[in-house]
Amino acid sequence: MRPIARAGLILLAFAAAARAQEEHHGHPAPEKLGVVSFATTCAPKVKARFDRAVALLHSFAYSPADDAFHEVESADPRCAMAHWGRAMTYFHQLWEPVVSPAGLEEGRAELEAIPPSAESSEREGEYIAALSLFYRVADSVPMATRIQNYAEAMGALAARHSEDSEAQVFYALALLATAPPDDKSHRNQKMAAGILEPLYRQQPQHPGIVHYLIHAYDNAELAPRGLAVARVYASLAPSAPHALHMPSHIFTRLGMWNESIRSNLAARAAAHAQGDAGEELHAMDYLVYAYLQSGRTAEAGKVIAQLRDMPALRVQDFKIGYAATAMPVRYAVERQEWADAARSIAGDGAPPHIAAIAAWARALGHARGGDPRAARAEIETLRVLENQLQHSGNSYWAKQVHIQLLEGSAWLAKAEGKGDEALEVLRSAADEEDAIEKLPVTPGPIVPAREQLGELLLEQGRPKQALAEFETSLIATPGRRGALEGAMRAAQLSGDSDKERIFRQRLEQTGN
């Protein structure tokens, strides 16, 4: 089992509730992971354990799923699909990285460990063969190609075995994993939803169906369609911390801050109780984001203080490093505390795309705080980090860092009195950012580039143009406090009392 660092402070409310439950019942609540039935040729005695392992896998509880598949493997050494299951727990299709170097070796070893005498049907052999396309040629084929090959094989499997709902569900996940981030038509997401929606009507308790529907709808275009399943997932599989957190992806897209806060308080507490530092920090990041948007700044500050008390965080782990770096940056930049932003740091050994978050915050902090020379140095740091990502083949994050570089450059130009250049560069950043989707690990940019463009236009005394940019930004990111405040101020300065009243009302609603 892969080690997960225990870290953080458990929420007092959760602890009190847990104690009350123990005192009243005398035993923990029964495990709830949803309902999965995966047909295999493994021994009947391991079916319940195999189904539980798959349920854990569908809720991205990867380490517990690995343990569960290992139990199946031990109880039935001839069960080939137990090895498949263990290999799947290292293949994190929607996370960063998709597979760690150690996970690549572990997953490949599991597939190679399937004994020749293992029991498997033709269909099960197709599952194993599809996964082998990802693992067994890793030394010679790029990862993106291997993921695409796996997805195509799963599509063929799902077509040949239309009666196998698990094949359809795993194919839908593969479609989400291979969705191009610059495809604003969301073709793959819509294909996945088209597979999953009919299955949801047949199997409303299936954790993977509900989970992957939320991911399919986690974009500005489709988010309203995801609200129903978002409200279901947490009660369906509350024993999985990720299931408690996932509804907040839709709540964040729709600006439903109080719902997001409740979701992530529960997810954080459950993740802490299970020693899952990555999932706890992921929930904390979304929690800080929601607190800031709802105007609960003091509560966001408490989460930041708790973060600083968490020891030995492995920032090399992207999920941990991203959240641990982004949270204090959000807190400083959203409040426009530029001196604090200028002191932002990423931990030692942070990968380039995490180090860039801190460098970006320092660039903005210095540029907007009156130190252009220091800002220029941080922009050069961003340029170096972008090049590193390009050379490593990580084009998605290279593009994100390029957007950060443009934002920093725009605010530097403004600080140097180059107003027209600042507008041109920041508009370019906004256009580039609008053209790509965020990844599931993030609630979104710290501050959207188009929202920053509205701020810049306001500072330049162009309130009507600023209002248009804020309104455009709010279409993609409803309920963001900075954009609502900016839009209200821009409407007031433009003499548009009707819009000023509308945005004031919407701003007041963010805390309700």
C-alpha positions as CSV (number, residue, x, y, z in Angstrom):
1,M,0.0,0.0,0.0
2,R,1.3,3.4,-0.9
3,P,2.1,5.6,2.2
4,I,-0.1,8.6,2.8
5,A,1.1,11.2,5.3
6,R,-1.2,11.9,8.1
7,A,-1.5,15.6,8.5
8,G,-3.7,18.5,9.7
9,L,-6.2,19.3,12.3
10,I,-9.6,17.6,12.3
11,L,-12.5,19.9,12.5
12,L,-14.0,20.2,15.9
13,A,-17.6,19.9,14.7
14,F,-16.7,16.6,13.0
15,A,-15.0,15.3,16.1
16,A,-17.9,16.2,18.3
17,A,-20.4,14.6,15.9
18,A,-18.2,11.5,15.7
19,R,-18.1,11.2,19.5
20,A,-21.8,11.7,19.8
21,Q,-22.4,9.0,17.3
22,E,-20.1,6.6,19.2
23,E,-21.8,7.3,22.5
24,H,-25.2,6.8,21.0
25,H,-24.6,3.7,18.9
26,G,-21.5,2.2,20.4
27,H,-20.1,1.3,16.9
28,P,-19.1,3.2,13.8
29,A,-21.6,3.8,11.0
30,P,-21.7,1.0,8.4
31,E,-19.6,1.6,5.3
32,K,-21.5,3.1,2.4
33,L,-19.8,3.1,-1.0
34,G,-22.8,2.8,-3.4
35,V,-23.8,-0.4,-5.3
36,V,-21.5,-2.1,-7.9
37,S,-21.9,-5.5,-9.4
38,F,-19.0,-6.5,-11.7
39,A,-19.3,-10.0,-13.2
40,T,-16.0,-12.0,-13.2
41,T,-14.9,-15.6,-13.3
42,C,-13.2,-15.2,-9.9
43,A,-14.4,-17.5,-7.1
44,P,-17.9,-16.7,-5.9
45,K,-16.5,-16.3,-2.3
46,V,-14.7,-13.1,-3.4
47,K,-17.5,-11.4,-5.3
48,A,-18.6,-9.1,-2.6
49,R,-15.0,-8.1,-1.9
50,F,-14.3,-7.5,-5.6
51,D,-17.4,-5.4,-6.0
52,R,-16.4,-3.3,-2.9
53,A,-12.9,-2.8,-4.4
54,V,-14.4,-1.6,-7.7
55,A,-16.7,0.8,-5.8
56,L,-13.7,2.3,-4.0
57,L,-11.9,2.6,-7.4
58,H,-14.9,4.5,-8.8
59,S,-14.6,7.0,-6.0
60,F,-10.9,7.4,-6.5
61,A,-10.1,5.9,-3.1
62,Y,-7.0,4.5,-4.7
63,S,-5.0,3.2,-1.7
64,P,-8.0,1.5,0.0
65,A,-9.0,0.0,-3.4
66,D,-5.5,-1.4,-3.8
67,D,-5.8,-3.0,-0.4
68,A,-9.2,-4.4,-1.3
69,F,-8.0,-5.9,-4.6
70,H,-5.0,-7.4,-2.8
71,E,-7.4,-9.1,-0.4
72,V,-9.2,-10.6,-3.4
73,E,-5.9,-11.6,-4.9
74,S,-4.9,-13.4,-1.6
75,A,-8.3,-15.1,-1.2
76,D,-8.4,-16.3,-4.9
77,P,-4.8,-16.5,-6.4
78,R,-6.3,-17.5,-9.8
79,C,-8.4,-14.3,-10.1
80,A,-6.8,-12.5,-12.9
81,M,-9.1,-9.4,-12.5
82,A,-7.7,-8.8,-9.0
83,H,-4.4,-8.0,-10.7
84,W,-6.2,-5.8,-13.2
85,G,-7.9,-4.0,-10.3
86,R,-4.6,-3.3,-8.5
87,A,-3.0,-2.0,-11.7
88,M,-6.1,0.3,-12.2
89,T,-5.5,1.9,-8.8
90,Y,-2.2,3.3,-10.0
91,F,-3.8,4.8,-13.2
92,H,-5.2,8.1,-12.1
93,Q,-6.9,9.1,-15.3
94,L,-8.2,12.5,-14.2
95,W,-5.5,13.5,-11.8
96,E,-2.0,14.9,-12.1
97,P,0.2,13.0,-12.6
98,V,-1.8,10.2,-14.4
99,V,0.7,7.8,-13.0
100,S,3.8,8.2,-10.8
101,P,7.1,6.6,-11.7
102,A,6.6,4.1,-8.9
103,G,3.0,3.5,-9.8
104,L,4.0,2.8,-13.4
105,E,6.3,0.0,-12.2
106,E,3.8,-1.3,-9.7
107,G,1.0,-1.4,-12.2
108,R,3.1,-3.1,-14.9
109,A,4.3,-5.6,-12.3
110,E,0.6,-6.5,-11.4
111,L,-0.3,-7.2,-15.0
112,E,2.9,-9.3,-15.5
113,A,2.1,-11.2,-12.3
114,I,-1.1,-12.7,-13.7
115,P,-0.4,-16.4,-13.7
116,P,-0.9,-18.4,-17.0
117,S,-3.4,-20.6,-15.2
118,A,-5.5,-17.6,-13.9
119,E,-9.2,-17.7,-14.5
120,S,-10.6,-15.2,-16.9
121,S,-13.2,-14.9,-19.6
122,E,-12.6,-13.5,-23.1
123,R,-14.3,-10.2,-21.9
124,E,-12.0,-10.0,-18.8
125,G,-9.0,-10.6,-21.1
126,E,-10.1,-7.5,-23.1
127,Y,-10.1,-5.4,-19.9
128,I,-6.5,-6.6,-19.1
129,A,-5.4,-6.1,-22.8
130,A,-6.8,-2.6,-22.8
131,L,-4.9,-1.7,-19.6
132,S,-1.8,-3.3,-20.9
133,L,-1.7,-0.7,-23.7
134,F,-1.1,1.9,-21.1
135,Y,1.5,0.0,-19.0
136,R,3.5,-2.4,-21.1
137,V,4.9,0.0,-23.7
138,A,5.6,3.0,-21.4
139,D,9.3,3.0,-22.3
140,S,8.7,3.6,-26.0
141,V,5.3,5.3,-26.4
142,P,4.3,8.8,-25.0
143,M,1.9,8.8,-22.2
144,A,-0.8,10.8,-24.1
145,T,-0.7,8.2,-26.8
146,R,-1.0,5.3,-24.3
147,I,-4.0,6.9,-22.7
148,Q,-5.6,7.4,-26.0
149,N,-4.9,3.8,-27.0
150,Y,-6.4,2.6,-23.7
151,A,-9.5,4.7,-24.4
152,E,-10.0,3.4,-27.9
153,A,-9.6,-0.2,-26.6
154,M,-12.2,0.5,-23.9
155,G,-14.5,1.9,-26.5
156,A,-14.2,-1.3,-28.5
157,L,-14.8,-3.4,-25.4
158,A,-17.9,-1.4,-24.5
159,A,-19.2,-1.8,-28.1
160,R,-18.7,-5.6,-28.1
161,H,-20.2,-6.0,-24.6
162,S,-23.2,-3.7,-24.5
163,E,-24.7,-5.7,-21.7
164,D,-21.6,-4.9,-19.5
165,S,-22.4,-1.7,-17.7
166,E,-19.0,-1.6,-16.1
167,A,-17.4,-1.5,-19.6
168,Q,-19.6,1.5,-20.4
169,V,-18.7,3.3,-17.2
170,F,-15.0,2.8,-17.6
171,Y,-15.2,3.8,-21.2
172,A,-17.0,7.0,-20.2
173,L,-14.1,7.7,-17.7
174,A,-11.6,7.2,-20.5
175,L,-13.5,9.7,-22.7
176,L,-13.2,12.2,-19.9
177,A,-9.5,11.5,-19.5
178,T,-8.8,12.1,-23.2
179,A,-11.0,15.2,-23.6
180,P,-8.9,17.9,-25.2
181,P,-8.6,20.9,-22.8
182,D,-9.0,23.3,-25.7
183,D,-12.3,21.7,-27.0
184,K,-14.9,24.2,-26.0
185,S,-17.6,22.1,-27.6
186,H,-17.0,19.5,-24.9
187,R,-17.5,16.6,-27.3
188,N,-16.0,13.9,-25.1
189,Q,-17.8,15.2,-22.1
190,K,-21.1,15.0,-23.9
191,M,-20.3,11.6,-25.2
192,A,-19.5,10.4,-21.7
193,A,-22.8,11.9,-20.4
194,G,-24.7,10.3,-23.2
195,I,-23.4,6.9,-22.0
196,L,-23.9,7.5,-18.3
197,E,-27.3,9.2,-18.1
198,P,-29.3,6.2,-19.3
199,L,-27.2,4.0,-16.9
200,Y,-27.9,6.4,-14.1
201,R,-31.7,5.8,-14.6
202,Q,-31.1,2.1,-14.3
203,Q,-28.5,2.1,-11.5
204,P,-29.0,5.3,-9.4
205,Q,-26.8,3.9,-6.6
206,H,-23.7,3.3,-8.8
207,P,-20.8,5.5,-7.5
208,G,-18.9,5.6,-10.8
209,I,-21.9,6.6,-12.9
210,V,-22.7,9.6,-10.5
211,H,-19.0,10.5,-10.1
212,Y,-18.2,10.6,-13.7
213,L,-21.4,12.5,-14.6
214,I,-20.2,15.3,-12.3
215,H,-16.8,15.3,-14.1
216,A,-18.6,15.4,-17.4
217,Y,-20.6,18.4,-16.4
218,D,-17.7,20.2,-14.7
219,N,-17.5,23.1,-17.2
220,A,-19.3,26.4,-17.6
221,E,-21.5,25.1,-20.5
222,L,-22.8,21.9,-18.8
223,A,-22.6,22.6,-15.1
224,P,-26.4,23.2,-14.5
225,R,-27.1,19.7,-15.8
226,G,-24.8,18.3,-13.1
227,L,-26.6,19.8,-10.1
228,A,-29.0,16.8,-9.6
229,V,-26.2,14.2,-9.5
230,A,-24.0,16.5,-7.4
231,R,-26.7,16.5,-4.7
232,V,-26.8,12.7,-4.8
233,Y,-23.2,11.6,-4.7
234,A,-22.3,12.5,-1.1
235,S,-25.2,10.6,0.4
236,L,-24.6,7.7,-2.0
237,A,-21.0,7.0,-1.0
238,P,-20.2,9.0,2.2
239,S,-17.5,6.5,3.3
240,A,-15.3,7.9,0.4
241,P,-13.9,11.4,1.1
242,H,-13.8,12.1,-2.6
243,A,-17.5,11.5,-2.9
244,L,-18.1,14.1,-0.2
245,H,-16.0,16.6,-2.0
246,M,-17.0,16.1,-5.7
247,P,-20.4,17.9,-5.5
248,S,-18.4,21.1,-4.8
249,H,-17.1,21.0,-8.4
250,I,-20.6,21.7,-9.6
251,F,-21.4,24.1,-6.7
252,T,-18.2,26.0,-7.5
253,R,-19.2,26.2,-11.2
254,L,-22.6,27.7,-10.3
255,G,-21.4,30.0,-7.5
256,M,-23.2,28.0,-4.8
257,W,-20.7,28.9,-2.0
258,N,-22.5,27.7,1.1
259,E,-23.2,24.3,-0.5
260,S,-19.5,24.1,-1.5
261,I,-18.4,24.9,2.1
262,R,-20.6,22.2,3.6
263,S,-19.4,19.7,1.0
264,N,-15.7,20.4,1.7
265,L,-16.1,20.6,5.5
266,A,-17.4,17.0,5.4
267,A,-14.8,15.9,2.8
268,R,-12.0,17.4,4.8
269,A,-13.1,15.7,8.0
270,A,-13.5,12.3,6.4
271,A,-10.1,12.5,4.6
272,H,-8.4,13.5,7.8
273,A,-10.0,10.6,9.7
274,Q,-8.7,8.3,7.0
275,G,-5.2,9.8,6.9
276,D,-5.6,10.9,3.3
277,A,-3.5,14.1,3.2
278,G,-4.0,14.7,-0.5
279,E,-7.8,14.5,-0.4
280,E,-7.8,16.7,2.8
281,L,-5.8,19.4,1.2
282,H,-7.9,19.2,-2.0
283,A,-11.0,19.8,0.1
284,M,-9.3,22.6,2.0
285,D,-8.3,24.4,-1.2
286,Y,-11.9,24.4,-2.4
287,L,-13.0,25.4,1.1
288,V,-10.7,28.5,1.1
289,Y,-12.0,29.4,-2.4
290,A,-15.6,29.2,-1.3
291,Y,-15.0,31.1,2.0
292,L,-13.4,33.9,0.1
293,Q,-16.2,34.1,-2.5
294,S,-18.8,34.2,0.2
295,G,-17.0,37.0,2.1
296,R,-16.1,34.8,5.0
297,T,-12.5,36.0,5.0
298,A,-11.8,35.2,8.7
299,E,-12.8,31.6,8.2
300,A,-10.6,31.3,5.1
301,G,-7.7,32.7,7.3
302,K,-8.3,30.0,9.9
303,V,-7.9,27.3,7.2
304,I,-4.7,29.0,6.1
305,A,-3.4,28.9,9.7
306,Q,-4.3,25.3,10.0
307,L,-2.4,24.6,6.8
308,R,0.7,26.1,8.2
309,D,0.5,23.7,11.2
310,M,0.4,20.7,8.9
311,P,3.9,19.1,9.0
312,A,6.0,17.5,6.3
313,L,3.8,18.1,3.3
314,R,5.1,16.4,0.2
315,V,4.8,19.2,-2.3
316,Q,6.4,17.0,-4.9
317,D,3.0,15.2,-5.0
318,F,1.0,17.5,-7.3
319,K,-2.3,17.2,-5.5
320,I,-0.7,18.1,-2.2
321,G,1.7,20.7,-3.6
322,Y,-1.0,22.5,-5.6
323,A,-3.4,22.9,-2.8
324,A,-0.7,23.8,-0.2
325,T,0.7,26.5,-2.5
326,A,-2.5,27.8,-4.0
327,M,-4.4,28.4,-0.7
328,P,-2.2,31.1,0.8
329,V,-1.8,32.7,-2.7
330,R,-5.6,32.8,-3.0
331,Y,-5.9,34.4,0.4
332,A,-3.3,37.1,-0.4
333,V,-4.3,37.9,-4.0
334,E,-8.1,37.8,-3.6
335,R,-7.8,40.3,-0.7
336,Q,-5.2,42.3,-2.7
337,E,-2.7,42.2,0.1
338,W,0.2,42.7,-2.3
339,A,3.0,42.6,0.3
340,D,1.8,39.1,1.4
341,A,1.5,38.1,-2.3
342,A,5.1,39.2,-2.9
343,R,6.2,36.8,-0.1
344,S,4.5,33.7,-1.6
345,I,6.6,30.5,-1.7
346,A,6.3,27.0,-3.0
347,G,7.9,24.2,-1.0
348,D,11.3,22.8,-1.8
349,G,11.2,20.4,-4.7
350,A,7.9,21.7,-6.0
351,P,7.4,20.8,-9.7
352,P,7.5,23.8,-12.2
353,H,3.7,24.2,-12.5
354,I,3.4,24.5,-8.7
355,A,6.4,26.8,-8.4
356,A,4.8,29.0,-11.0
357,I,1.8,29.7,-8.8
358,A,4.0,31.3,-6.2
359,A,6.2,33.1,-8.8
360,W,3.0,34.5,-10.4
361,A,1.8,35.8,-7.0
362,R,5.1,37.4,-6.3
363,A,5.1,39.0,-9.8
364,L,1.6,40.5,-9.1
365,G,2.6,41.4,-5.6
366,H,5.6,43.4,-6.7
367,A,4.0,45.0,-9.8
368,R,0.9,46.1,-7.9
369,G,2.8,46.9,-4.8
370,G,5.3,49.3,-6.4
371,D,8.4,47.3,-7.1
372,P,8.7,46.8,-10.9
373,R,12.3,45.6,-10.8
374,A,11.4,42.7,-8.5
375,A,8.3,42.0,-10.6
376,R,10.4,41.7,-13.7
377,A,12.6,39.1,-12.0
378,E,9.6,37.0,-11.2
379,I,8.3,37.2,-14.7
380,E,11.7,35.8,-15.9
381,T,11.2,33.0,-13.4
382,L,7.9,32.3,-15.0
383,R,9.5,32.2,-18.4
384,V,12.0,29.7,-17.2
385,L,9.3,27.5,-15.7
386,E,7.3,27.7,-18.9
387,N,10.3,26.5,-20.9
388,Q,10.9,23.6,-18.5
389,L,7.3,22.4,-18.9
390,Q,7.5,22.7,-22.7
391,H,10.7,20.7,-22.8
392,S,9.2,18.0,-20.6
393,G,6.2,17.7,-22.9
394,N,3.7,19.1,-20.4
395,S,2.0,21.5,-22.9
396,Y,-1.2,22.0,-20.8
397,W,0.7,23.5,-17.8
398,A,3.1,25.3,-20.1
399,K,0.2,27.1,-21.5
400,Q,-1.2,27.9,-18.1
401,V,2.2,29.3,-17.0
402,H,2.3,31.3,-20.2
403,I,-1.0,32.9,-19.2
404,Q,0.4,33.7,-15.8
405,L,3.5,35.2,-17.4
406,L,1.2,37.5,-19.6
407,E,-0.7,38.6,-16.5
408,G,2.4,39.5,-14.6
409,S,3.8,41.3,-17.7
410,A,0.6,43.3,-18.0
411,W,0.6,44.5,-14.4
412,L,4.3,45.3,-14.8
413,A,3.5,47.4,-17.9
414,K,0.8,49.2,-16.0
415,A,3.3,49.9,-13.1
416,E,5.7,51.4,-15.6
417,G,3.1,53.7,-17.1
418,K,2.5,51.7,-20.3
419,G,-1.3,51.5,-20.1
420,D,-2.0,50.5,-23.7
421,E,0.5,47.7,-23.6
422,A,-0.9,46.5,-20.3
423,L,-4.4,46.3,-21.8
424,E,-3.2,44.5,-24.9
425,V,-1.2,41.9,-23.0
426,L,-3.9,41.2,-20.3
427,R,-6.6,40.9,-23.0
428,S,-4.4,38.3,-24.7
429,A,-4.1,36.4,-21.4
430,A,-7.9,36.5,-21.0
431,D,-8.5,35.2,-24.5
432,E,-6.0,32.4,-24.1
433,E,-7.5,31.4,-20.7
434,D,-11.0,31.4,-22.1
435,A,-9.9,28.9,-24.8
436,I,-8.9,26.1,-22.4
437,E,-10.6,24.2,-19.5
438,K,-9.3,23.9,-16.0
439,L,-8.2,20.5,-14.6
440,P,-10.2,18.7,-11.9
441,V,-7.5,19.3,-9.3
442,T,-8.2,23.1,-9.3
443,P,-11.3,25.2,-8.5
444,G,-10.1,27.5,-11.3
445,P,-7.5,30.2,-11.8
446,I,-6.6,32.2,-8.6
447,V,-8.2,35.2,-10.3
448,P,-9.5,34.8,-13.8
449,A,-7.6,36.8,-16.4
450,R,-10.8,38.5,-17.7
451,E,-11.7,39.6,-14.2
452,Q,-8.2,41.1,-13.9
453,L,-8.8,42.8,-17.2
454,G,-11.9,44.4,-15.7
455,E,-9.8,45.6,-12.7
456,L,-7.2,47.1,-15.0
457,L,-9.9,49.0,-17.1
458,L,-11.4,50.3,-13.9
459,E,-8.0,51.6,-12.7
460,Q,-7.6,53.3,-16.1
461,G,-10.9,55.1,-15.7
462,R,-12.8,53.1,-18.3
463,P,-15.8,51.8,-16.3
464,K,-18.1,50.9,-19.3
465,Q,-15.4,48.7,-20.8
466,A,-14.6,47.3,-17.4
467,L,-18.3,46.4,-16.8
468,A,-18.4,44.5,-20.1
469,E,-15.3,42.4,-19.1
470,F,-16.7,41.7,-15.6
471,E,-20.0,40.6,-17.1
472,T,-18.2,38.3,-19.5
473,S,-16.1,36.9,-16.7
474,L,-19.2,36.2,-14.5
475,I,-20.7,34.1,-17.3
476,A,-17.8,31.6,-17.0
477,T,-17.4,32.0,-13.2
478,P,-20.7,32.9,-11.6
479,G,-20.7,34.4,-8.1
480,R,-17.0,35.3,-7.9
481,R,-16.9,38.1,-5.4
482,G,-14.2,40.1,-7.0
483,A,-16.0,40.2,-10.3
484,L,-19.3,41.2,-8.7
485,E,-17.7,43.9,-6.7
486,G,-15.9,45.2,-9.8
487,A,-19.1,45.0,-11.9
488,M,-21.1,46.9,-9.2
489,R,-18.4,49.6,-9.0
490,A,-18.1,49.9,-12.8
491,A,-21.9,50.2,-13.2
492,Q,-21.9,52.9,-10.5
493,L,-19.1,54.9,-12.3
494,S,-20.9,54.4,-15.6
495,G,-24.1,55.8,-14.2
496,D,-26.0,52.6,-14.8
497,S,-28.1,52.4,-11.6
498,D,-30.1,49.4,-12.7
499,K,-27.0,47.2,-13.2
500,E,-25.5,48.6,-10.0
501,R,-28.5,47.5,-8.1
502,I,-28.5,44.0,-9.7
503,F,-24.8,43.4,-8.9
504,R,-25.2,44.7,-5.4
505,Q,-28.1,42.2,-4.8
506,R,-26.0,39.4,-6.3
507,L,-23.1,40.3,-4.1
508,E,-25.3,40.2,-1.0
509,Q,-26.5,36.8,-2.0
510,T,-23.0,35.3,-2.1
511,G,-23.1,35.0,1.7
512,N,-26.5,33.4,1.8
